[in-house]
């Protein structure tokens, strides 16, 4: 019977696998012992994955009853990297067995792959952890910690981890990190000139996250550009805005550094500003109409009487006596505002009609004079009539 090699990295488990292989030697010739070892490793891998999955499910059920954000995120982030790491370790182990039984010296290569795999899966776990924390924080977001800021911090952390991982991998492959950093300082100038628009968009997005003129879900508009709609996503290069005709509008972030942006989503009230006209014949009741409209607005449940309310006879217009109405609703919802405005206008109509007045519409009076002799007016009189 052949003597099986001793693997230094997994001594205890290796001894178990060797013992199990010796028991199965009777089924295959001695030169095929490595096949039994591979089958046993596969079986152990499946068993470990099933056991680990059961444990993670139990831990997830336990941490779901806690109020801590980190423990739930760790469990969610660890599941895939750990499972893949177990499969990766089993694959390296199988490769090591095959190379040793066939007397192929790949130990250095397998060791390098193992080190790279450990770095890769650890960084994958950190990236998954940051993403899980980001999603959980967005679910529990408050006005103090808005989702846009959380997403920006998450992207910065993930980018930093990727850069660190690349530098570590380069060092493992024999590259000088100091030389890379020095080259980055010199090459950064050239890259800055070549990608100035990209950098402008990057810093534009960064300023949006810092200043927070708008957030995801806000309705914004710009008097300088034809930009109006609801913010769907704020990226590092561009912002996606869904216009009111449901078309996506992609705006480079650098644009927001040079234009004025209005954010109606942050309004405190919506304004009703109307001018209504009554007939000149109703001038005797106009003061009563004004007083009743003002009283109605002060007592209406949907009107904020702590804000400015103006109801006043405003102007002698060409064919009407104008009354200005200026007030604010409590709601800022667009659809609800127009429902309230309709109710207010109908109540104003009732007040006007209740006082015997009527709304004015454009009218014109024509005075025609007739010559007592029955003859046509003189040419100068006709010209005067046409002018009038």
Secondary structure, DSSP 8 states (H G I E B T S, - for coil): -------GGGHHHHHHHHHHHHHTGGGS-GGGHHHHHHHHHHHHHHHHHHHHHHHHHHHHHHHTTS--HHHHHHHHHHHHHHHHHHHHHHHHHHHHHHHHHTT---HHHHHHHHHHHHHHHHHHHHHHHHHHHHHHHHHT-BTTB-HHHHHHHHHHHHHHHHHHHHHHHHHHTT--HHHHHHHHHHHHHHHHHHTHHHHHHHHHHHHHHHH-S--TT-EEEETTTTEEEEEEEE-SSEEEEE-TTS-EEEEEGGGGGSS--EEGGG-S-EEEEEEEEE-GGGTTTHHHHHHHHHHHHHH-TTB-TTS--EEEEEEE-SSSEEEEEEEEES---HHHHHHHHHHHHHHHHHHHHHTT--B------------TTS----HHHHHHHHH-
